[in-house]
């Protein structure tokens, strides 16, 4: 199988990017990262990419007068690297329908909650405020509904009595760095696809909450 070409989109520190870089370097993912694109020039993830010898590109949303104009140029930049898979790794932009449709079934996102719970922001505090016993993280295909695409894989962690949003986030991040490279691995092995409104792994439809990762 030909290696999967990845383009990763970031806005911040790029810790999930690093986890995917490491998995590629270990040979766990049958692929390589062709480029890392950020909407912020000071994103530390760009430094991670440069250290790994990966091409980088900054496309600031501040240089465009509309979301549609930005996404049109973003699509041009993504396409110039000819990816098989686009990976959102902390890319803090709401994508336009046109961009989402272009890469449907070929774009992944990671979200720090057990979807469909807590779409959007401040997920850790919301889980604490709701007195949830468990919290976690989901990897899903991207659709036009924010954080609403078919879930592929989830990891759960217990919510402890003395947890704060910060301590919960730290433990969730540890799970993110395990399950995101794993899902990219599945995709790179042609084991994972999106059919209609659900995810398929090894030719079996996954349940609405995706597969469950347990150590």
N, C-alpha and C positions, 0 to 999 in steps of 0.2 A: 504494500500500500504506500502510495506517495505520502510524504509527510504533510501534515495539515499546516497551512500558513495562517498564523494568528495575527490580528491587530487588536491591541489592548488600548482602551480609552480610560483615562484617569483624570482626577482633579486634585489629588492630594498625595499622601505619603507613599502610596503604592505597595502596601504590605501584601495584599493579595497578588499583585503583579509579581512581587518577589517570590512568592510561593509557587507561582506558575513558571517563572524563570528557572527556579531550582528544580522543579519536576521535569522540565524540558532537558536541563543539563544532565540530570540523572538518567535520562532515557525512558522515564515513565510515561511521558507524553510523546506520541508519534507525531511530532511537529516541532515548529520553531516560531518564535515571535518575529514577524517581519518588521513591525513598527509599534511604537508607543506614541499615542497622540494625547495631548492635554489641552484643556481650555485655559489653563493657568501656567504662566511661565515659571513660577516659583514652586511648582509641584515637585516634591522630593522624589517622586516616582521617576521623573525624567533622569535624575542622577543614577538611580538603580539601573535604568535601561542602558545608559551610557557605559556604566561599569561592566555591563554584560555584552557590550558591543552591538547593541540594538539601535536601529535608526529611531530618531525622535522627531516629533513635529509639534509645534505649539500653534494652536488656532484659537485666538482669544475671541470669545463671544462679544467682547466690548467693541470690536472692530466692525460689527454688523448691526444694522438698524432693525432687524427682525429675526425671530427664531427661525423662520423659513429660510431666510437668506443665509444664516449661519449653517443650518443643516444641509443646505444645498452644497455649500463649499466643503463641509465636513464629509459628505458622501464622495466628493471628488478626491479628497485627500485619502480617505479609506480605500477607494477603488484603485488608486495609484499603486498601492501595495498588494493588490490582487489577493485578498484574504479568502480563505474558506470559512473562517469563523471570526466573528467580532465579539470581543469579551469586554463587558463593562465592569471595571474594577474601581468603584468609587468615583464614577463619572457623574458629577452633580448637576446634570442637565436633564430637563424633561424633553424627550425627543418628539419631534413632529411625526404625524402619521405617515408622511411620505418616506421618511428615513426608516421608520420601523418596518413598513411594508417591503422596502427594498431588501432588507436582510432577514425577513421572517424565516424562522427555522434555522437561522445561522447567526443568531445573536443571543448571548447569555448575559444574565445579570445575577448578582448576589445581593440578598436583602436580609438585614439583621432582625428577622422575626420568623415565627412559624406561620408563614402565609397560609390562609388568607388573613390571619390576624395582623393588625398594625401595619397596614400599608402606609407609606410616607415616612415622616421623620420622627425622631425622639422615641424610637421603639423600646429601648431599654427602660426608660422611665415609665412609659405607658404600661409595660408588663408588670413593673413593681406596683404602680398605682392600682392596677386591676387585681393585685394580690394573686397573680398567677403562680402556680407551683413549678411550671416548666416554661422555658423560653428557648430561643435558639436562632437558627439561621436557615435560609432557603436559597437554593440555586434554581433559577427558572429561565425558560425561554422568554424573550421580550416580545410583548404585543402592545397594542395601542393603549390598553388599560394599564395605568401606572402600577407597577409591582403586581400585575394581575395575570401574567402569562402562565402557561402550564408549568407546575412545579416538577422538578426532576429529582432533587435530593434534599433532605433536611437532616440537620443534626440538632439534638435536644440537649439542654443542660438544665439542672435544677436551679430554681431561684432560691437563694439562701436567705434566712431571716434578716441578716445584717447587710444584705447586698445594697449597694448604691448603683446608680446608672453606670458609673465608671468601672466598678468591679465586675458588674455583669457584662459590660462591653468587652472587658479584657478576656473573659472566658469565652465569650462568643467569637472573638477574633481568632482564638486558638482553633476553634472548630472550622471557621471560614478557611483557614490556611490548609486544612485537610481536605474539605469536601470540594472546594472550587477546582483545584488541580485534578481531583478524581473525575469530576464531570467532564472537564476538558479532555482528559485521557479517554473517557468513553467515546466522546465525539470523534476524537482523532483515530479511534479504532473502528469507526463506522458502525458502532453499536447503538448510537443514540440519534433519534430523529424526532421531529415534531410533526404530528399528523392531526389535521384539523385543530382542535383545541385541547389536545393532550400530548404528553410526552411518551415515547416508545423506547424501551431499552431491551436489547436482545429480542426484538420482535414481539415484545409483550407490552401492552398498554399499562402505564404506571397509574396508581391511584391518584386521586385529586391532590393529596398532600405529598406526592412523589414517593420515592424510596426513602427508607430511613437508615441513616448511617449510625452504626454503633461500634465502639472500639472493642 
